[in-house]
Amino acid sequence: MATEKKFTEEEVKEELKRLKDDLRIAASTVKKPQQYAPEKDIKIFLEDFETYRQMIGISAATAYKTFLSYLPDEQRLKLRAKKYNDEDMEDWGKMQQEIIT
C-alpha cells in the first residue's frame, strides 16, 4: 500500500525554485533557431525548432504561430495564404506535415 507524503509549504516552494532553475539552465543551453534560409532543408530546421520548442516550453498549441516567426516573409506568406483555422494551427503534428509538403 502506498503511503502519502506530506510536504510543508516551504518544501514545495524550494522544489519549485529548484525546478525553475533547472529549466532556466536547460533553456539557456539550447540554441535559439535563426531565421530559416530557403536553401536549407526544412526537415532539419523543423527538428531543430522542435528541440528548442520543447526545451523552452512552447506549447504545441502555439508552436505553429511561433514557428512562422522564424520564416522569411515569402515562406510565411505562403503558409498564411492557406488559411488554416485555429484548430488546425493548434495541431502541431499536423502543421509540421503541412510545412514539409
C-alpha positions in Angstrom: 0.0 0.0 0.0 1.4 3.4 -1.0 1.9 5.9 1.7 1.2 9.6 1.2 4.0 12.0 1.9 3.0 15.5 3.2 5.1 18.5 2.2 5.4 21.8 4.0 4.7 25.0 2.1 8.5 25.8 2.4 9.5 22.4 0.9 7.1 23.0 -2.0 8.5 26.5 -2.6 12.1 25.2 -2.5 11.3 22.4 -5.0 9.5 24.8 -7.4 12.5 27.1 -7.2 14.9 24.3 -8.0 12.7 23.1 -10.9 12.6 26.7 -12.3 16.4 27.0 -12.0 16.8 23.6 -13.8 14.5 24.7 -16.6 16.3 28.1 -16.9 19.7 26.3 -17.2 18.3 23.8 -19.8 16.7 26.6 -21.8 19.9 28.7 -21.8 21.8 25.7 -23.3 19.5 25.4 -26.3 20.4 27.3 -29.4 17.6 29.6 -30.5 16.8 29.0 -34.1 17.9 31.6 -36.6 15.6 32.7 -39.4 15.1 29.8 -41.9 17.1 30.1 -45.1 15.1 28.7 -48.1 18.2 26.9 -49.4 18.4 24.8 -46.3 16.5 21.5 -45.6 13.1 22.4 -43.9 13.0 19.0 -42.2 16.3 19.7 -40.3 15.1 23.2 -39.4 11.8 21.7 -38.0 13.8 19.2 -36.0 15.9 22.0 -34.5 12.9 24.1 -33.8 11.1 21.1 -32.1 14.1 20.7 -29.7 14.0 24.4 -29.0 10.2 24.4 -28.5 10.3 21.5 -26.0 13.3 22.9 -24.0 11.8 26.3 -23.5 8.3 25.1 -23.1 6.4 26.5 -26.1 3.1 24.6 -26.1 2.1 22.5 -29.1 -0.9 24.8 -29.4 1.2 27.9 -30.1 4.1 26.2 -31.9 2.9 26.9 -35.4 2.5 30.6 -34.8 5.9 30.8 -33.2 7.4 28.8 -36.0 6.1 31.2 -38.5 8.1 34.0 -36.9 11.3 32.2 -37.9 10.4 32.1 -41.6 11.3 34.7 -44.2 8.4 36.8 -45.4 7.8 34.8 -48.6 7.5 31.4 -46.9 5.5 32.9 -44.1 3.0 34.5 -46.5 2.7 31.2 -48.5 1.7 29.3 -45.3 -0.7 32.1 -44.1 -2.4 32.1 -47.6 -3.5 28.5 -46.9 -6.0 30.0 -44.3 -5.7 27.3 -41.6 -8.3 27.5 -38.9 -7.3 27.8 -35.2 -8.0 24.1 -34.5 -5.6 23.1 -37.4 -2.9 25.6 -36.2 -3.1 24.1 -32.7 -2.3 20.6 -34.0 1.5 21.0 -34.2 2.0 17.4 -35.6 -0.4 18.1 -38.5 1.2 21.5 -39.1 4.6 20.0 -39.3 3.4 17.8 -42.1 1.8 20.7 -43.9 5.1 22.7 -43.6 7.1 19.8 -45.1 4.7 19.3 -48.1 
